[in-house]
Amino acid sequence: MSEEPPNYSAEIGRRYQYVLDKSAPLPAARWGVFVLCLVLYFVRVWIRQGWYIVTYGLGIYLLNQLIGFLSPQFDPDVDSDLGLPTRETEEFRPFARRLPEFKFWHSCTRAVITSFGMTFFRVFDIPVFWPILLLYFIVLFFITMKRQIAHAIKHRYNPFHGAFGKPKNPAQKSNK
């Protein structure tokens, strides 16, 4: 009778999932960890003066995740029958995101940690003229946000209502 060797990857996966489950009801702490990781990443890039392509890729990825977070689950332009309620007579439905807040946080934090890990390998430090990348990213950010805001105005939804907390029915008035 031989014992099976311990499955370390399964144990690490269980512990990782346990930490994720415990952090789910604590959005402020989770986003604090994300900001800390992001600051540590930027400090490392600034001190080491490199990995601008990795930083640019991280920025594009985070922008893509932000768009998913701010977008409705069902696009009213594509799915007209599943559109957002825009009249007072329609049933209230809270804003449903294409990318939920927890998954948004999780994917952003993993991306920053992965990018931080990449800064320990010179193979990812490709020489580029970083001001051009920064300028291109800023232009891309403003064009993308302008389009996203125009979409929100056109379909009359506010992606920030209920972003962190329970969405509220606007038809219910408090009796204070």
Residue pairs with C-beta under 8 A, 6 or more apart in sequence:
20 106
23 29
23 30
24 102
27 101
27 105
27 164
30 102
30 105
30 109
31 105
33 109
34 105
34 108
34 109
34 112
37 109
37 112
37 113
37 116
38 112
40 116
41 58
41 112
41 115
41 116
41 119
42 55
44 116
44 119
45 51
45 52
45 54
45 55
45 119
48 119
50 119
50 125
51 115
51 118
51 119
51 124
51 125
52 126
52 128
52 130
52 133
53 124
53 125
53 126
53 128
53 133
54 115
54 118
54 119
54 124
54 125
55 115
55 133
56 133
56 137
57 115
58 111
58 112
58 115
59 137
60 137
60 140
61 111
62 108
62 111
63 137
63 140
63 141
63 144
65 99
65 104
65 107
65 108
65 111
66 104
67 144
67 148
68 97
68 98
68 99
68 104
69 97
69 98
69 99
69 101
69 104
69 159
70 97
70 148
70 152
70 159
71 97
71 98
71 99
71 148
71 151
71 159
72 84
72 95
72 96
72 97
72 98
72 155
72 157
72 159
73 96
73 97
73 98
74 82
74 83
74 96
76 82
76 83
76 84
76 155
77 151
77 155
83 155
84 93
84 95
84 155
84 156
84 157
85 91
85 92
85 93
86 155
86 156
88 171
92 169
92 170
92 171
94 161
94 162
94 167
94 169
95 157
95 158
95 159
95 161
95 162
95 167
97 159
99 107
101 163
101 164
118 124
119 125
152 158
152 159
161 167
161 168
162 168
